[in-house]
């Protein structure tokens, strides 16, 4: 693992904490530390400020860390910006992330199609990105 990661600091390598993610995990927040990987599932579109979320998650990942994501962009009505997926990718790439996987998959939300009369289904982004060195500004 990368030096200074959660497991080495004596904190659990995995955590689930209720509350405002950005407030809990921002620099100086109670949950802030470095992780080797972050997995998000149907999460990215739940925030009101995607730029803040990207900034917080970037601060949590160690260099060489991996962000794995699956989920749609079904922005909540309070979202300040309702970016399309290419715009979300541009935010991450601007921070030096290299996408190893970037594909779309069909996902059933509550139950598999055919098991009940109504099922929510989404076309989701399935991505895996590696945090590189901070890009230099020219």
N, C-alpha and C positions, 0 to 999 in steps of 0.2 A: 504494500500500500504506500501511498504518498506520505511523506513526512508530515506529521501534524494533523493527520486525519482523525475523524471521530473515534474510531476504535482505539487508536493509540493514545488518545487523550482520556481514556477511561470512560467515555460516554458510549451509549449503545450505538451500534453501527446502523440500526434501523429505528426510525421513530415515526409515530403518528400522533400529532398534537392538534386538538381542536382549537379554533381561533383564527385570527387574521394572519395568514401565512406571511405576508410582507412585514407586518409588525413584529412577529415572533422571530423571524429568521434574518431580518436585515442586520447590517453591521451594528453591533451594540445590543441587538435583541437577545432574549433569553435562549433562543435555540440556535443562534449563529455559531457555526463552526465549519470546517472544511470536510467535504465528502468526496469520495472517489467516483461516486455515481449518484444520479438523481433520476428517479423514474416517475413520470407523471402520466396519469390515466384519466381522461375526460376532465382535465384540470385547467388547461391554458386559457380557455374561454370563460372561466368563472370569475375572473377578476374585473375590476373596473378600470385598472390602468395596466395595460400589457407592458409598457415600458418599465414600470416599477417592478413588475414580476420578473422580467428578463434581468434587470439589474440585480435583484435580490438573489435569483438563482445563480447568476454568474459569480456573485460573491461567495456562494456556498461551494462551488466546484473548484477543486484543486486543478492546477495545470495538468493536462492529460486526462482529466476526469471526463466521464461520459454522461450525457443527458439522453435518456430514452423516453420517448413520448408516443402515446397513442390517444387519439381523440379528435373530435370534430371542432369546427369553429362555429359554434352556435351561441354567439355573444349574448350576454344578458343585456337587458335594455339600459342598465345604468352604465355600461361600458363607455368610456370616454372616446375611445377609438375602436372601430370595428374593422380591423385589418384583415386582408385576405391572407392565405397561407404563404404566398410568395413574399409578402411584406413582413410577416412574422419571421420567415427564414432570413430576410435581409437584416433584421435586428440582430439575430444571433451571429450571422456571418460577419457583420460589422465589428463584433467583439472577438473575432478570430476563431470561431467554431468551424470545424470541417465536418460536413454531413457525410457519414459513411452509408447511411440508409435514408432514403426519402421516397416513400411510396404511399399509395392510397389503398385502403382496405375497407371492405364493407363490414360494419359492426351492428349487431342487434343490441339494444340498450338494456332492457329489463329481462326479457326472455327471448329465447330463440324463435325465429319465425316459424309459424305453424303450431305453436304450443298454446296460443290464445288468439282471440279474434283481432286484437290490436297490439301491434308491437312497434316501438320506435326504432328506426334503423337510420344509421348515419354512414356517410362516406367519411372515413377518418384518415388523418395523417398518421403514418407510422414512421418514426424517425429515430435515428441514433446519430448523435453528434459528439465529437471529441473537442474539448477545449484546448486550443493551441496557445501559443505565446500571444501576448497582447500586441495587436498590429501597430506598427509604427506609423505616425502621422507625418506625411510629407509636406 
